[in-house]
């Protein structure tokens, strides 16, 4: 089947016997074009199903009113909530967003950046993929002179605006809670240390463990992708230890869900035998049995602040020299999976 030819401004102009410039101005409600001509142009445009070429328009104006958003995945309540909040703020200022997901793949992230730059977005707001180590593609965004704002996951080396929570303090808070519950051998299933937020969570865990004089055994500290399946695998690994943990802090709720499934399959009492804490406060954490303790990351606030930071760049009369580094305090939502004291 032959491709249907896309209607152009010239097609409309030929039918009405006027210039393409007049058609363009009429579609933009230019005051220099008569109401009669505007009506005629809009009528023909509708009949021919004319669709504006936003890319060409962006090239002409130097502004597209589009913001690119890159997230590791869209099936996470945290990321979807961030995007929703971001969009609400940006829409009020006349901006629309283009959402891409990396699926934690460095290659897909690079492809997304190329596509967004080709689309002439006015800025990019991103959370990095787990696989990302090479920052050249993010440097490419900076070299174009458009705003780059990172949230949740970002690298200090890029020297750009960043919005997130205090991951180091969050780990301290979790370990303190588990110690208060009487736990003495606390394991940590974290993300890859090469990612800043997971590195900070691991550092916070280690320092809190040392503070309380608890064992910091290499076998108790595992890294992974933090998927549900990864949580299952890592939990199985911990259960093979001769001296297994009495608590596990997991840096992602999906992995925590997988770990909980394994504990239940092995008929291990949670939290009596092994306490469990996740991270992210996904909706399902309150619905499973037992409900999983987790860290609330304030996704709505992060999305709002990221959008506002972008708008500050766009409204500034010159390139901003001062960077926004907004670090929010996190909150531990204590539920039955770690609340040992509620059993006594």
TORSE-60316 format. One record per residue (C-alpha): residue in one letter; x, y, z. Coordinates in steps of 0.25 Angstrom, whole numbers, plus 5000, padded with zeros to 4 digits. Layout:
<atoms>
aXYZ;...
</atoms>
This chain:
<atoms>
x500050005000;x500650144996;x500850235007;x499850345008;x500450485005;x500550575017;x499750715015;x500750835014;x500550985015;x500750985000;x499550894998;x498650985005;x499251114998;x499051054985;x497551024987;x497351164992;x498251234982;x499051304993;x500451294998;x500951195008;x501351305017;x499951355018;x499451215021;x500551205032;x500051335038;x498651305037;x498851175045;x499551255056;x498451355057;x499351465052;x498551605053;x499051645039;x498251535033;x496751565031;x495651475038;x495151435025;x496451375020;x496751315034;x495351235033;x495651195019;x497051145023;x496551065035;x495451005027;x496350945016;x497350905027;x496350825034;x495750765021;x497150725017;x497550675031;x498750765032;x499650735044;x500650845047;x502150815046;x502550845060;x504050815057;x504150915046;x503351015055;x504350995066;x505551015057;x504951145052;x504651195066;x505751135074;x504751085084;x503950965083;x503150965097;x503550825099;x504350765110;x504950625109;x504850535121;x505650405123;x505350305133;x505850165136;x504450105135;x503050155135;x502450035143;x502950095156;x502050175164;x503150265168;x503550305154;x502150315149;x501750405161;x502950485158;x502650505144;x501150535147;x501550645156;x502550695147;x501550705135;x500550775144;x501550895147;x502050895132;x500750895126;x500351025133;x501451095127;x501151045113;x502150925112;x501850785108;x502750665111;x503250545103;x503450425112;x504550325109;x504950205117;x506350145117;x505950005124;x507250025131;x508050015118;x509150105115;x508950085100;x507450115100;x507750245109;x508750295098;x507750265087;x506650345095;x507650465097;x507950465082;x506450465079;x506050575089;x507250665083;x506750635069;x505350675073;x505850815078;x505450795092;x505650925101;x506250835112;x506350695118;x506050645132;x506650505134;x506850395144;x508050315140;x508050165136;x508750065145;x509650025133;x510150175131;x511550195135;x512050275122;x511450415123;x511850465109;x510450465105;x509950555116;x511150645113;x510550655099;x509350715105;x510150815113;x510950855100;x509650885093;x509350995104;x508050945108;x507650915122;x507950785128;x507350745141;x507550615148;x506650545159;x506750425168;x507950375160;x509050465156;x510550485156;x511350595163;x512350595152;x511350655142;x511150785151;x509750805147;x508450835155;x508050715164;x506750675172;x506650555181;x506650505195;x507750485205;x508050345202;x509250335212;x508350385223;x507250295219;x508150175221;x508550215235;x507050235238;x506750095234;x507950025241;x507550105254;x506150055253;x506549915251;x507549925263;x506449985272;x505649855268;x506749765274;x507349725260;x508849695261;x509249635248;x508749735237;x508949695222;x508849795211;x508349765197;x508749895189;x508849945175;x510149955168;x511150045175;x511550115162;x510150185163;x510250305172;x508950285180;x509250135183;x510750165186;x510150265197;x509150165202;x510350065204;x511250165210;x510050205220;x509850055223;x511350025226;x511550155235;x510250125243;x510649975245;x512050025250;x511450125259;x510650015266;x511849915266;x511049815258;x511749715248;x512049775235;x512349645227;x512549645212;x511549525211;x510449615217;x510649725206;x510049685192;x509949775179;x508949755168;x507949805159;x506849815169;x505749755161;x504749655167;x505549535162;x506849595167;x506249605181;x505849465180;x507249415176;x507949505186;x507049455198;x507249315194;x508749345195;x508649405209;x507849285213;x509049185210;x509949255220;x510349175232;x510049305240;x508949365233;x508449505236;x507349545245;x506949665237;x507049705222;x507049845217;x506749855202;x507049975194;x505749955185;x504349915187;x504249815176;x505449735181;x504849745195;x503549675189;x504449565183;x505149545196;x503849535204;x503349435194;x504549345197;x504449365212;x503049315212;x503349205203;x504349155213;x503349175224;x504249275231;x503449365240;x503549515236;x503949595245;x504149495256;x505249425250;x505649525239;x505249665238;x505049735225;x505149875220;x505049925205;x505250065199;x504250145190;x502850125197;x502250065185;x500750045187;x500849895188;x501749905200;x500449935208;x499649825202;x500549695203;x500549605216;x501249655224;x501249795219;x502749835216;x503349955223;x503950055213;x504550185211;x503650295205;x504350375194;x503450495193;x503250475178;x502250585176;x503150685182;x504350635174;x503550645161;x503050785165;x504450835168;x505050775156;x504050845147;x504150985154;x505750975153;x505550955138;x504551075137;x505551165145;x506651135134;x505651175123;x505251305130;x506651345133;x507151465125;x508551395124;x509151255127;x509051225141;x510351205149;x509751155162;x509351015162;x508150955169;x508450835178;x507250805186;x507350695195;x506050655202;x505950575215;x505350445214;x504350375223;x504250225228;x502950165228;x502950055238;x502049935235;x501949795240;x503149735232;x504149805242;x503349835254;x503749735264;x503349805276;x501949795272;x502049645274;x502449655289;
</atoms>
